[in-house]
Amino acid sequence: MNLVENRYKINGTDVLDVCHEFGTPLYVYDADKIISQYNRMKNAFSGVDLRIKYAMKALSNISILKLFKKIGAGLDVVSIQEAMIGLKAGFQPSQILFTPNCVSIDEIKMGVELGLVINIDNISILEQFGHEYGNKVPCCIRMNPHITAGGHSHIQTGHIDSKFGISIYQLRHVTRIVAANNIRVIGLHMHSGSDILDSSVFIRGAELLFDAAAEHFKELEFIDFGSGFKVAYKEDDITTDIDELGKELSSRFNEFCKLYGKKLQLWFEPGKFMVSESGFLLVKVNIIKQTMATVFVGVDSGQNHLIRPMFYDAYHHILNLSNPNGVQRVYTVVGYICETDTFAWDRKLNEVREGDILAIQNAGAYGFSMSNNYNSRFRPAEVMIYNGKAHLIRKRETIDDLLKNQVEMEF
Ligand SMILES: *Cc1c(COP(=O)(O)O)cnc(C)c1O
């Protein structure tokens, strides 16, 4: 979003105009930003056979998925329902990696029936999968190399107490089950959770997968390094240097492939990196409330629409779109939900007045997809700016949506 002659614009489209057309609260996504992030990653790994599997749980609107399909991505899905939406968006089953956690064998079987690439994340399912399919259906195995990344404890998955993946220390057990059932393992996978700051963390995890691959898995077609790319939320935030990572991991990967005797595909499954910065939650200021201690800005949205500040302590930068040149004052921005509901504490904003439109930035990932109807509020509408034009990609809910599956008893 850029300030052009006192108006905020996305790719030439005036954001306040979009707001007036579609109302607030409103999620707006900049398709160009998604495409440029995708190309950044592709270029950084131009030296290997890279496959990008967009982790759709970050933002799962079907029009967003179709955009990813158009630019050549595959999908990473964590539930059979996500897979069904992905198929509806036009992806081939073979382009979809199914990486669920703690699901029953029944859901895995549904994935097999749909033709997805199955990623197995625990020993019990690996054993049941082997009994069921032997070597008839290939699979990928999710290992946990216990590399720890930064980030809030809710999003770390690599630590020793994590429920994700099969510990690298259980490799011997894994190979016994694979051998006993003649399971065809075509992929090894790791995903160490969010906020990997330097490439050495990836490389350490990669080395462990390379060792396991070279010694125990001779039929691999790909290695999947998951995600964990950090994007900037604040101005000076350190982010994953994708170009440096691309250089280092690619050269290490190519060395490994030589040793392995086969050119494998290198997979990633970024969510946040692809869509976070493309998204804005636009809200209207309902109330300015001066208390003894602070000035609250009360807006027409809340943690039901963007839970990251409350759930992860996440910082989201906020702009006052209606008053870009106002003097800066300190505010606490809160939502309208009857529950602790703060978007930003002690935040400097250009003077805020009732009726102003604020843009909460970096709201593309885990924004709408984690939203809910608490307090019986409607979820926001969603708009994508594509080729300089605003397209409605999700209608605002109505009272009928809230009542749709409720069964009314008569008394
Ligand atoms: C959530 C998830 C991702 C995406 O993580 P980001 O931090 O959003 O990039 C990738 N792979 C798996 C298996 C996931 O569960």
The ligand as a Tripos MOL2 file, in Angstrom:
@<TRIPOS>MOLECULE
LIG
   15    15     1     0     0
SMALL
NO_CHARGES

@<TRIPOS>ATOM
      1 C1          1.1610  -24.2310    8.8330 C.3       1 LIG1
      2 C2          2.0240  -25.0650    8.0160 C.ar      1 LIG1
      3 C3          2.8560  -24.4930    7.0430 C.ar      1 LIG1
      4 C4          2.9230  -23.0100    6.7750 C.3       1 LIG1
      5 O1          3.6300  -22.3170    7.7680 O.3       1 LIG1
      6 P1          3.9160  -20.7480    7.5880 P.3       1 LIG1
      7 O2          4.6650  -20.3680    8.7990 O.co2     1 LIG1
      8 O3          2.6150  -20.0530    7.4630 O.co2     1 LIG1
      9 O4          4.7030  -20.5710    6.3480 O.co2     1 LIG1
     10 C5          3.6140  -25.3550    6.2810 C.ar      1 LIG1
     11 N1          3.5810  -26.6940    6.4710 N.ar      1 LIG1
     12 C6          2.7980  -27.2710    7.3950 C.ar      1 LIG1
     13 C7          2.7920  -28.7420    7.5300 C.3       1 LIG1
     14 C8          1.9950  -26.4830    8.2010 C.ar      1 LIG1
     15 O5          1.2370  -27.0670    9.1230 O.3       1 LIG1
@<TRIPOS>BOND
     1     1     2 1
     2     2     3 ar
     3     2    14 ar
     4     3     4 1
     5     3    10 ar
     6     4     5 1
     7     5     6 1
     8     6     7 2
     9     6     8 1
    10     6     9 1
    11    10    11 ar
    12    11    12 ar
    13    12    13 1
    14    12    14 ar
    15    14    15 1
@<TRIPOS>SUBSTRUCTURE
     1 LIG1         1 GROUP 0 **** ****
